Amino acid sequence: MADPRSVLTPDALAMLQSIAVSGSFAAAARALDLVPSALTYRVRQIEDALDVLLFDRRSRQARLTPAGSELLREGSRLLDEVDAIANRVKRVATGWEAQFTISVDSIMSQPVMMELCQAFLELAPPTRLRLRHETMQGTLQALSFGQADLAIGVIEPPTQADIQARLIGEVAFVFAVAPHHPLAGVPEPLSDAVLRQHRAVAVADSVQRGSGLTVGLLGGQDVFTVASMQAKLDAQLRGIGAGFVPEPMARLFVETGRLVVKETERAQRIARQHYAWRNTARKDQGRALQWWLKQLESPVTRGALLTRHQHG
């Protein structure tokens, strides 16, 4: 019987992930360009070495057992560490990171982020660029957990000694509704009692561990939860609900009459946004990180990230 160390290779863990994601051995075999019998044999080798069942085979779908789920949770962490090691080795050898991942909060300007990505890739660096779209505390958590190299759009400045942060700027929020929403005709300022009678649109915190952050919701209020600030804005344009949105994102729609700004009894919300990275000496930073930090030193770039949400 094989021992666990000989079977729990990065390729084996990636294979198990593929089966779990695809939901069947046959689909995973096609994706991995293997015959199904070969894939089944490899899984059984791993199960024999660990003396556990990883997949419940009683149904047509390949469902993970509790032991299989635990293996994949830990396996994903190990694969991230393998990627991080490879990245560090590549950086030491060439000065460039093999992969550079940025976690970007959905409050940031997507057009400006794409312009920055385009400018970076036009350098033709030997670095694969990856964006992770996050929200609220999830943006920083991706950096803290080693899933990102740079976080753009961090609400609270990090307290960890190994993470450094700089201010991007401040964003004012306005309470806005579609002109056909019932609240559009209600006298101002809107009280909490009035707001509680209407559905709020909220952005889900993408934090993976912990309860996440909730902003501006009232107890007992009906809530429609979406994944990003862009989706929240779209929902409010359709009259699905109401809520606070960044003023720069709402500005064009207010000017064209597609949103109506309403005063509330609540104090105006101002959010301070930061960017953060691991606190390493400049000589130890990869060239990709250095390039991005150089762009973020520009007040024009920082301002555009907060305010320029339309193309052009």
Phi, psi and omega in degrees: 000135180290150178269158184305323183295329183280338183257335182274066178268163176305321179296321180293318179295320178295323178297315179297321177299319181297319179296315181296318182290316183285334177086000178203153178293321183295316180294319178295322179298318178296317181295326183266001180058048177235155171283145184304324181295323179293320179295315179300319180297318181294321179295318180296325176300316180294316180297320179295318181295324181268347183059043177217162170264129182264332181232140175275113186262013182284344177244174181290335179271150178271098181260134178292139169280169175305321178294320179295320178297318179295319179299317181290326176299310180289325179296322178298320178295319179295319179296322176299320180292322177298316178298320180295320178296314179299322179296316180294320179297315179299318181295319179297321184284322187240344186090344179256142174288142176295322176220141179232119185248133179242126172267124186239125177288148184289355176279345181283153180292118177294318178301319181292320177299319179293323177296318179294317178298318179298316180297321179295313184290335176291346173287348184055051180284156175279043186231129174278128182261135181223134176253137172246121179272117184234173179217135177054236187293339179297334181295313178286323183299324178300322177289315182298324182271007178079013179269354178215156179259341181212138178241128181239115182106046179268126184288301181261132177300134185294150179260350181293138181293335184269009179235133180249147183219154175225151181283133171273312180161189181247146179235126176271143178252146176235149176273120187226145177223160173292151181298338179267003178285144181305327182288344183298329182259005182278135180303146180262160356283148180283129179273164177299325180297323178288315182298324184297339181279354185234148183295135174261149172255125183235150176263128180286135174291129182275011179302136183269333179233134184102177187274345181082173185253137176239130184232129169078009181267150181252145179300132179083000182277139174293137185229132171253117185258132180235174190267345185210165178293327177296319178293323177298314179299317180298317180298320181287328174297328180276354180081015181292328181194189183229167177162178180274135178227155178301131182303319179298327179287328183273343192306307183299321182288330175290316182296328182265004175082009180274347173225149177241125178274130180241138175282142176238169178285350180281150177294148180298136181269129175239125180250127176270129183248140182231166165239150187217153178207168181291137186281087178238153177299149184302324182294340180262358180279143174288162184290331178293314178299316179301319181296313182294320179295325177296318179296320183285349174289340183283123176300327180295315179296314180299318179295320180295324179299331182268335192240333188263088183262352176259150177289152176099000000 
